Structures are given as C-alpha cells and as structure tokens.
Amino acid sequence: MKKNFFLLKRVWGLLKNFHKHFYIQLTSIVIQQLISVVLTLMAAKMFDSLVNKNTELVFTFIGISVFLTILRNRVIGYYADLHSLKYLDNN
C-alpha cells in the first residue's frame, strides 16, 4: 500500500506542470454535463407543457434549449478541444 502511495505521489509531482490544464478540462466537462442535465429537465417540462397545451411555454423552452445546446457544443466544446490540442496533445 505504501509503495502505491509513493508511486502516485511521484507521478503527481512529475505531472505538476499539467495540473492547470487538467483542471481546465475537468471544469469544461463538468459544465457540459450540467448543461446536459438541465436540457433533460427542460425536455421533461416541455413535454408537460405540450400535454397541458401551453404552447407559449413550449416555444420558450425550445429557444432556451437551442441556446444551451449551442453553448455546450459550439462554445464550451470548441474551447475545450482547442485547449487540449494546444497544451495536452503536443506531438
């Protein structure tokens, strides 16, 4: 057990230069997953509004979900991919 701990500590020290970049990637993944959960909840609310025939609320949810999807895929995903290519995937 001590051997594994010291090995992990040594690897952690060797990768110290990459900690900031790993945290940036982790943060972008967490934000993307939170947006995915919010989109799922909004889809459920949208179906409830369809059943209740509240079309005004349905169009609001569609607009917000399109905005969140673009934010997740285009903006956050683009910068996370760009960051990983620039700092983590050097050949």
C-alpha positions, 0 to 999 in steps of 0.5 A: 500500500505504501509503495502505491502511495509513493508511486502516485505521489511521484507521478503527481509531482512529475505531472505538476506542470499539467495540473492547470490544464487538467483542471481546465478540462475537468471544469469544461466537462463538468459544465457540459454535463450540467448543461446536459442535465438541465436540457433533460429537465427542460425536455421533461417540462416541455413535454408537460407543457405540450400535454397541458397545451401551453404552447407559449411555454413550449416555444420558450423552452425550445429557444432556451434549449437551442441556446444551451445546446449551442453553448455546450457544443459550439462554445464550451466544446470548441474551447475545450478541444482547442485547449487540449490540442494546444497544451495536452496533445503536443506531438 
